[in-house]
Amino acid sequence: MSELQGKVIAVTGAGSGIGRALALGLARRGATVALADRDEAGLAETVRLLGNYPCSYRVFDVTDHAALKAWIDAVPAEFGGLDGIVNNAGLSVVAPFADCPRGDFDRVMAVNFDAVVEGCRQALPHVKARAAAQGAGWIVNISSVFGLMGYPTQSAYNASKYAVRGFTEALHLELLETDPNVRVIRVHPGGIKTNVARNAKVVAHMPGTPADLDSAAAFEKAARTTPEDAAETILRGMEAGRHRVLIGPDARFVDWVVRIFPVSYWKRIGHFLGAGEGR
């Protein structure tokens, strides 16, 4: 029996990709899921796929912190508690930093980092209370392989995912001292076949890039891992209480190369990675 059975887990970005796969995987392990996404149609499809599994859902943008707080506070009221949250919602913009509009950069930071922090801020009191009473709780923040390495045209995404990594590491160390039953997990997916690349706003590519480059198609071709496989890896990490979860052979490869060659990694692996963006 999974340790997640009978738990109540909130998931943002549940309308597609890893978020949808997590919702289904959690439900199949016996958890009750509370789901959020700004994509009403996508979220409705996730709920349809859940069938008779217990769930609740709400449509809002995670950058609306009042709506985020209201959603998180509603979960214990409806289900009797909140055992964990997966801060999964994310987006990307493709542009060298010099060409990236301030509004686009700030939007990526607001979704990928600020909303993660706010989700933790609002969920943590509920999760700590349940963990103290029942022995386990979870804070799961989705970083990226781009939280392990820099990538041209991804300054905003890199900044947000490195920030998630650092924030989650600090929170992990703090709660080890104060609330050791709360498992704080940072997740670094490699190339996952999700909508992040497909929905990314493309502002500009690096000089010399072919004018007809379809970066989303290039990423889709290079992506090695399905959302279902990614979700299964995350769920196993939650059950095992691992602080750091790498998803996919590309993430493990990048992690190894960056550790061995912290200064010159791009010269060694840049040509293998090609063009693209996303998790």
N, C-alpha and C positions, 0 to 999 in steps of 0.2 A: 504494500500500500504506500502510495506517495505521501510524503510529509505535507504536500500541498492540499491533500484532501480535506474538505471542510473549511478551507481558508477563504478569505475574501480579498481579492487582488484587483486593484485599479490599474488600467492600462490606457495610456494616451496614444494617439495615432493608431487607433484600432480599426480604422476604416479600410486598411489595405496592408499588404506587405507583412513585415515582421509582427506588427501589432495585431493584425487579424490572426496570423498563425499562432501567436501567443494566446490570444483569447480562446481559440479552439483547443490548443494544447492544455491550457489550464483547466478548462471545463472538463476535458476528458480525464484529467487527473482528479476530478472531484471538487475543484475550487469553484466558488461563485465569482463571477467577473463583473466589474463595473467599467464600462467602456466610454471613451470620449474620442471625438474627432471633429474637425471642422467640415469634413466631407459628409454631408447628410446621406447621400445615396450610398457611398461606400460603407458607412457605418450601418445603414439598414441592411446591406447585404451580409455583413458580418453577423448581425443579429439573426438574420434568416438562416445562415449556415449553422448557427448554434442550436437552432431548433428548440427543443424542450429543456436544454440546459439553463440553469438559473443565471440571469444576468440583468443588468440595468444599463442604460446608455443615455448619453446627453451630447448634443451637438453644440460646440463652441470652439473658439480659437484659443489656444493655450496662452497666447499673449494677453488675453483678457484675464487679468489676475483675479478680479472679483468673481468671474464665472468659474475659474479654476478652483477657487476656494469654496464656492457654493457647491460645486460638484463633489469635491472631496468630503466636505462636511455632511453631505447628504448620504454618503455611502454607509457610515455607521448607523445613521438614523434608520435606514432601510433594512440593513442586513445584520445589525447588532454589533458591528465592529469593522475595522479595516486592518488586515494583516500585512498588506504590502502594496507598493506602487511600482509600476514600471514606467519610467519617463522615457517614452519612445518617440514621440512626435519630432519630426525634423524636416529640414529643407536645405537646398543648396542654391548657390548662384555661381555661374562660371564667368570669371573675369580676372585678369591680372589686377593686382591691387590698385595700380595707377588708373585703371579704367573702371573700377567698381564704384557705382554711385553710392553715396553715403546711406541713402535710404535702403538700398538692397543689402549692404553690409550690416546695417543695424537690424534689419528684419531677420537675417540669419541668426544673429546673436540673440535676438529676442525669443525666437522659437527654440533654438537648439541649446541655449544656455540659460537665459533668464527664466524661461518657463520650467526648466529642470530644477533650478534653485527654488523657485516658488512652489513647485510640486512637492519637493522635499520639505520645505518650510511648513506647508499646510498638512501634509500627511504624517510627518514625523511624530507629533504628539499622539495621534491615534495608533500608529504602528508600535510605538514604544509601550503604550498601555497594554495592547494585546500581547506583545511579546513578553512583557513582565508576568502577565497572567497565564499565558498558554505556552511559553517557551520558545517561540520563534516568530520573527517578523522579517520583512524584506524591503530594502530600498534598492531598486535596480535602475541604473542610469546608463542609457545607450550612448557611448562615445563612438569611436570609429577606428579603423586602421589609420585614418587621417588624424587621429589623436595620438598616434605613435610616430608619424613622419610628416614632413612638409610636402606639399604638392603644388606645382605651378597652376595658377588660375583658381586656387581654392583657399585663398587667404582667409576669407570669412568663415568658411567651413572648418578649416584647420584651427582658426582661433577659437571657434565655439567648441569644437570637440576636444582640443587640448584643455580648455577651461573646464569642461565636464570631467575630464580625467583628473585634473588637479583637485577640483572641488570634491569629487567622490573619494579620492584617496584620503583627503583631510577628514572628511566625515567618517570614513571607515575607521581611522585611527582614533578619533574622538569617541565613537560609540564602542570601540573595543574596551575603553576604560569605563564608560558610564552605563552602557546598555549592550552588553556582549551578545544578548540574544537577538539583536537586530543585525541581520546580515546585509552589509552594504556592498553592492556588486557593481563593478564597472565593466561594460561589455564593449569589445572592439570587433565589430564585424568587418570582414573584408568585402569583396564584391558580392553583393546580394541582389538577386533579381527582384527589385522593388521599384516603386514609382519615384524614388528620390531623384535619380538621374533623369528619368523621363519628364518629370515636372520641374526640373531645375531651370531657372531663368538664365539664358545664355546672353551675356553682354558682349564678350569679346574673348578671343583665344590668344595664345602667345604668338608673337611675330613669327612668320614663316609657316604657320599652320595652314593647311589647305583650306581655301575659302568654303568648300563644300563639305567640310567635316561635319558629320552628324555625331556629336559627342555622346548623345544618349544611346544611339545605336552601337557605338563603339564600346561603351560601358556595358551595355546589355550582352554583347558578344563575349566580353571578358569576364563577366560575372560568373563565379564558379559555384555559388551556393544558393539553394532555394530558400525562401522565407520559412518553409516548414522545417528544413534542416537547421536553420539558424535558431528558430524558436525552440526546437528540441535541445539544442546545445545550451541555450539560456536556462531552460527549465531544469536540466540536469545540474547546471551550475547553482541554481537556487536550492535544489535539494541537497547538494553537497556542501553548500555554504562557501563556495569559492569566491574570493574577492575579485579576481580578474578572470574574465572569460574571453578567449580569442575564438573567433568564428571563421572557419574556412582555412584551407591550406595557404591561401595568399596572405591572410593575416598572420599566420604562424611564421611564414617565410619573411615577411617584412619585419616582424618583431625580432627575429633572429639576426637579420642583416643590420638593423639599426643598432642593436646591442653590440655587435661585433665591430661595426664601422660607423660610429655615431656622427662623424664629420663628413665622411665621403660616401655615405650610403647611396645618394642619388646617382653618382657616377656609376655605381655598380648595378643598380636595379631600375633606374629611370626608364631605360629602353625596353625593359620587360613589361613595365606597367602601361606604357602607351598613353593615349589621350583618354580622358573620361573624368567623371566626378561621381560623388555619392558615397554611400557606405561601402 
